[in-house]
Every structure is written in structure tokens, then in C-alpha cells.
């Protein structure tokens, strides 16, 4: 029994469509070097968090899975954020967010600096900086800086200029004094000086060179709001009132931008006037006549 020409034509057409089906699959988008993406989509903040918390310092993006939504952070342009399950005790949703800055490409591996911020139940959000390398599917943690939070090391003003990453950290009084190299001081935060999430007295600026793997402390900017002694609070700290006096004197003289050497001078003055004040000169003994 012969098949009609129409039936044969239809059968061949169906076979052709079946054979062509694999070729019609949507191709996986290619990643552009310098764009922190995987398969054409921004790397998921949950994957960065998993890498940040990992013991190996490596993560396979192809194997990573999550049901969490990644979205652009409305309050922070250029940032990506993922929110985790709400904590029923606090009613708050933990989150992890990042902003990525592209560095040089070496040996086929892409380098990125990420500014990250997260909250897993802490009183204030936690900030940090991480240096990553991406090679194909694999993302590796090369270096992590020191975590900061609010006025005690919170990170701000991040940007790339060429191969240099520039950023600043908020400073409490104790953190400001700790930047001094020459005037070493043993300060007990919360006892000697205030160190709350609202104790932002200054910011320190840094430059990290990705090509040289070197970081330099550049300067300190004193915030221009005079420090006020508050009854019932300031006296709880051993040296806070004295610190406030020196700080306000710098503001009054317009000395708000300090070089590292001038930070040493600030700390030395604090040491001499607050921690080790000069002993009073004894009155001369009476002379018998």
C-alpha cells in the first residue's frame, strides 16, 4: 500500500521540525567581562552571602540554587538585595545586599570588589568589602576586609577610579584615635569614650590599589557638628568631655580635614591633655625669715 504524496510530505515536515527543535532552544546568555553577572543575570545576593560565609572560599554558581528573589535596591541605586524569611520574634526580615565594582582581568579571571551590607538580627546593619575573582562558573573569595557597623566602621562613598577602589568609614572617637601610629593609646570603648551607633564624629578615607594589592589610609574628615556634653551621659565616659573639648577646638579653627600626620597630632594632644595631664606645679615652700 502506497502512502500518498501529501502524507509523505507532511511526515518529512514533521521530522524536519523534530530535528530542528534542539537548535531552537534559547541559548544561554553570555557574560560580559566587567559585568558581575552569571548567564546574563546579576549574581544573586544569596550566592554572594553563601560565598561570604563559606569555609572554602569558593562557590559554583552553576550549582547554586535559591528560591529567593533578587531585586535592585530602590533605596540604593546600583545595589542588588535579597530578603530572607522574616524573624517572628523581631518581625524583621534579614537581608543581604551588594554593589559590585569591576577590576582588572588577569589570565582570563575577572576581578571584582564588592561593597556588602547585611543584617541577620544585629542592632545595626553590618558593612564590609570583599575582593572576588570569577572564572567561568566559579566565584572565589580572595580577601575580606574588617566588618563595620553604623558609626563604628560603617562604609560609605565607595567608587572606582581606574584600578583604585576608594571608600570611607565612619569613626567613633576611639576609632579616630586608633588611626594614630605615633601616639599609641589603650582606649576602652564604652568606658573611656562613647561608641554607640550614633557616635559618628568623623570619617576616614582609604584607597586600595587592585593592581598592587595595597591599601593606603589617606585622610580624616571631622564632621562639622560640635560635640555637646550631655548631663547624665557624657560623664559616664572617663575621657569624653575632654575629647569633646579638643574636637570642638579643631572645628573652631577650621581644622576639619586631617592628614595622617595631623591625626597623630590630634591623638597626641588627647593623650597629653586627657589621659596623662601634666602634674600641677607644686607651690614653693615658705621661706623662714
C-alpha positions as CSV (number, residue, x, y, z in Angstrom):
1,X,0.0,0.0,0.0
2,X,1.4,3.3,-1.1
3,X,1.3,6.4,1.0
4,X,0.0,9.5,-0.7
5,X,2.5,12.2,-1.6
6,X,0.7,14.6,0.7
7,X,1.1,12.3,3.7
8,X,4.8,11.8,2.9
9,X,5.4,15.5,2.6
10,X,3.7,16.0,6.0
11,X,5.7,13.3,7.6
12,X,9.0,14.7,6.3
13,X,8.0,18.2,7.5
14,X,7.3,16.8,11.0
15,X,10.6,15.0,11.1
16,X,12.4,18.2,10.0
17,X,10.7,20.2,12.8
18,X,11.6,17.5,15.3
19,X,15.3,17.5,14.2
20,X,15.4,21.3,14.3
21,X,13.9,21.5,17.8
22,X,17.2,21.3,19.7
23,X,18.6,24.1,17.6
24,X,15.7,26.3,18.5
25,X,16.4,26.2,22.3
26,X,17.1,29.6,23.7
27,X,20.9,30.0,24.0
28,X,22.3,30.8,27.5
29,X,23.2,34.5,27.6
30,X,27.0,35.1,27.6
31,X,28.5,37.0,30.5
32,X,30.3,40.2,29.5
33,X,33.6,40.6,31.3
34,X,33.4,43.5,33.7
35,X,29.7,42.9,34.4
36,X,29.1,40.9,37.6
37,X,26.6,38.5,36.1
38,X,26.1,34.8,35.6
39,X,24.2,33.7,32.5
40,X,23.5,37.3,31.8
41,X,21.8,38.0,35.1
42,X,23.3,39.8,38.1
43,X,24.9,37.3,40.5
44,X,22.3,36.5,43.2
45,X,22.9,38.2,46.6
46,X,22.2,34.9,48.3
47,X,25.1,33.3,46.3
48,X,27.4,36.1,47.5
49,X,26.2,35.6,51.1
50,X,26.9,31.8,50.7
51,X,30.4,32.6,49.5
52,X,31.0,35.1,52.3
53,X,30.0,32.5,54.9
54,X,31.7,29.6,53.2
55,X,34.7,27.8,54.7
56,X,36.2,27.0,51.3
57,X,36.1,30.5,49.8
58,X,34.6,29.1,46.6
59,X,31.2,28.7,45.1
60,X,30.0,27.1,41.9
61,X,27.4,29.4,40.5
62,X,26.0,26.8,38.2
63,X,25.2,24.5,41.1
64,X,23.9,27.2,43.4
65,X,20.1,27.2,43.9
66,X,17.7,29.5,45.7
67,X,14.1,30.4,45.7
68,X,14.7,33.9,47.0
69,X,14.0,36.9,44.8
70,X,16.9,39.1,43.8
71,X,16.0,42.7,43.1
72,X,17.5,46.1,42.6
73,X,17.5,48.0,45.9
74,X,15.2,51.0,45.5
75,X,16.9,53.0,48.3
76,X,20.4,52.2,47.0
77,X,20.8,52.6,43.2
78,X,23.3,50.1,41.7
79,X,22.8,47.6,44.6
80,X,21.2,44.2,44.5
81,X,19.4,42.8,47.5
82,X,17.7,39.6,48.7
83,X,15.5,39.4,51.7
84,X,15.3,36.2,53.8
85,X,12.5,34.7,55.9
86,X,11.1,37.1,58.5
87,X,12.1,36.5,62.0
88,X,8.9,36.0,64.0
89,X,10.5,37.2,67.2
90,X,11.6,40.6,65.9
91,X,9.3,40.9,62.9
92,X,12.3,41.9,60.8
93,X,13.4,40.3,57.6
94,X,17.2,39.6,57.4
95,X,18.7,40.8,54.1
96,X,22.0,40.7,52.1
97,X,22.9,43.3,49.6
98,X,25.9,44.3,47.4
99,X,27.2,46.7,44.9
100,X,29.9,45.4,42.5
101,X,32.8,47.3,41.1
102,X,34.8,45.8,38.2
103,X,38.6,45.5,38.5
104,X,41.2,44.3,36.0
105,X,41.1,41.0,34.1
106,X,44.1,38.7,34.5
107,X,44.7,35.3,33.0
108,X,41.0,35.1,32.0
109,X,39.8,35.6,35.5
110,X,37.6,38.7,36.3
111,X,38.3,40.7,39.5
112,X,35.6,42.5,41.4
113,X,35.4,44.5,44.6
114,X,32.0,44.3,46.3
115,X,30.7,46.6,49.0
116,X,28.3,44.4,51.0
117,X,25.8,45.2,53.7
118,X,23.6,42.8,55.6
119,X,21.5,42.3,58.7
120,X,21.0,38.9,60.4
121,X,19.4,40.3,63.6
122,X,22.2,42.7,64.6
123,X,21.1,46.0,66.2
124,X,22.5,47.9,63.2
125,X,23.4,46.8,59.6
126,X,26.8,45.4,59.1
127,X,29.1,46.6,56.2
128,X,32.2,45.1,54.7
129,X,34.3,45.0,51.5
130,X,35.3,41.8,49.7
131,X,37.7,41.1,46.8
132,X,36.4,38.4,44.4
133,X,37.6,36.5,41.3
134,X,35.2,35.0,38.8
135,X,36.4,32.3,36.3
136,X,33.6,30.7,34.4
137,X,31.1,29.3,36.8
138,X,33.4,29.6,39.8
139,X,33.4,32.5,42.2
140,X,36.2,32.8,44.7
141,X,36.7,34.9,47.8
142,X,40.2,36.4,47.6
143,X,40.1,38.8,50.6
144,X,37.6,40.2,53.1
145,X,38.2,43.5,55.0
146,X,37.1,44.2,58.6
147,X,33.4,44.4,59.3
148,X,32.0,47.7,60.4
149,X,28.6,48.8,61.6
150,X,26.9,52.3,61.8
151,X,29.3,54.8,63.3
152,X,31.9,52.1,64.2
153,X,33.3,51.5,60.7
154,X,30.2,51.8,58.6
155,X,31.3,52.1,54.9
156,X,30.4,54.9,52.6
157,X,31.4,56.8,49.4
158,X,32.6,53.7,47.6
159,X,33.8,54.2,44.0
160,X,36.3,53.1,41.4
161,X,38.9,55.4,39.8
162,X,40.9,53.4,37.3
163,X,42.3,50.4,39.1
164,X,41.9,52.1,42.5
165,X,38.9,51.5,44.9
166,X,38.1,54.4,47.1
167,X,35.9,54.3,50.2
168,X,35.4,55.8,53.6
169,X,34.5,54.5,57.1
170,X,32.6,56.3,59.8
171,X,34.6,56.8,63.0
172,X,33.7,56.8,66.7
173,X,36.1,58.8,69.0
174,X,38.0,55.6,69.9
175,X,38.3,54.6,66.2
176,X,39.6,58.0,65.3
177,X,42.3,57.8,67.9
178,X,43.2,54.3,66.9
179,X,44.3,55.6,63.5
180,X,47.3,57.3,65.0
181,X,50.6,55.4,64.6
182,X,52.8,57.6,66.7
183,X,50.5,58.2,69.7
184,X,49.5,54.7,70.7
185,X,46.7,54.7,73.2
186,X,45.0,52.0,75.2
187,X,41.4,53.0,75.0
188,X,38.5,51.0,76.4
189,X,35.4,51.8,74.2
190,X,32.2,52.3,76.2
191,X,34.2,53.0,79.3
192,X,36.7,55.7,78.2
193,X,34.8,57.1,75.2
194,X,31.3,56.7,73.8
195,X,31.0,54.2,71.0
196,X,27.3,54.0,70.1
197,X,25.6,53.6,66.7
198,X,25.1,57.4,66.8
199,X,28.7,58.4,67.8
200,X,29.8,59.5,64.3
201,X,32.5,62.1,64.8
202,X,34.5,61.7,61.6
203,X,35.2,59.5,58.6
204,X,38.5,58.0,57.4
205,X,39.2,57.8,53.6
206,X,41.2,54.9,52.1
207,X,42.5,53.9,48.6
208,X,43.0,50.3,47.7
209,X,45.1,49.6,44.5
210,X,43.9,46.3,42.9
211,X,47.0,46.1,40.7
212,X,49.4,46.5,43.7
213,X,47.2,44.8,46.3
214,X,47.9,47.7,48.6
215,X,45.8,49.9,50.8
216,X,46.6,53.4,52.0
217,X,45.0,55.5,54.7
218,X,44.6,58.9,53.1
219,X,42.8,61.3,55.4
220,X,40.2,62.0,58.1
221,X,37.4,64.4,57.8
222,X,35.9,65.7,61.1
223,X,32.2,66.1,61.0
224,X,31.2,69.8,61.4
225,X,28.7,69.4,64.2
226,X,30.2,70.5,67.5
227,X,30.2,67.8,70.3
228,X,27.9,68.6,73.2
229,X,28.4,67.4,76.8
230,X,25.1,65.9,77.9
231,X,24.2,65.7,81.5
232,X,23.7,62.1,82.6
233,X,25.5,60.7,79.6
234,X,28.9,62.3,78.9
235,X,30.1,61.9,82.4
236,X,29.6,58.1,82.2
237,X,32.8,58.1,80.0
238,X,36.2,58.8,81.5
239,X,37.6,61.0,78.8
240,X,34.6,62.0,76.6
241,X,34.2,65.6,77.9
242,X,38.0,66.2,77.3
243,X,37.8,64.7,73.8
244,X,34.8,66.9,73.0
245,X,36.8,70.0,74.1
246,X,39.7,69.1,71.7
247,X,37.3,68.1,68.9
248,X,35.4,71.4,69.1
249,X,38.6,73.4,69.2
250,X,39.6,71.8,65.9
251,X,36.2,72.7,64.4
252,X,36.5,76.3,65.7
253,X,39.9,76.6,64.0
254,X,38.6,75.1,60.7
255,X,40.8,72.1,61.0
256,X,38.3,69.5,59.7
257,X,40.5,67.8,57.0
258,X,43.4,66.0,58.7
259,X,46.3,64.2,57.1
260,X,47.7,61.1,58.8
261,X,50.3,63.2,60.5
262,X,47.7,65.6,61.8
263,X,45.7,62.6,63.1
264,X,48.9,61.8,65.1
265,X,48.9,65.3,66.4
266,X,45.2,65.1,67.4
267,X,45.9,61.8,69.3
268,X,49.0,63.2,71.0
269,X,47.1,66.2,72.2
270,X,44.3,63.9,73.5
271,X,46.9,61.8,75.3
272,X,48.7,64.7,76.9
273,X,45.6,66.7,77.9
274,X,43.1,63.9,78.8
275,X,44.9,60.7,79.6
276,X,48.2,62.0,81.0
277,X,47.6,65.6,82.0
278,X,50.7,67.4,83.3
279,X,51.0,67.3,87.1
280,X,50.4,70.7,88.7
281,X,53.5,72.6,89.6
282,X,53.8,72.5,93.4
283,X,53.7,75.8,95.3
284,X,57.0,76.9,96.5
285,X,57.8,76.1,100.2
286,X,57.5,79.0,102.6
287,X,60.8,80.6,103.4
288,X,61.6,81.1,107.1
289,X,62.7,84.6,107.9
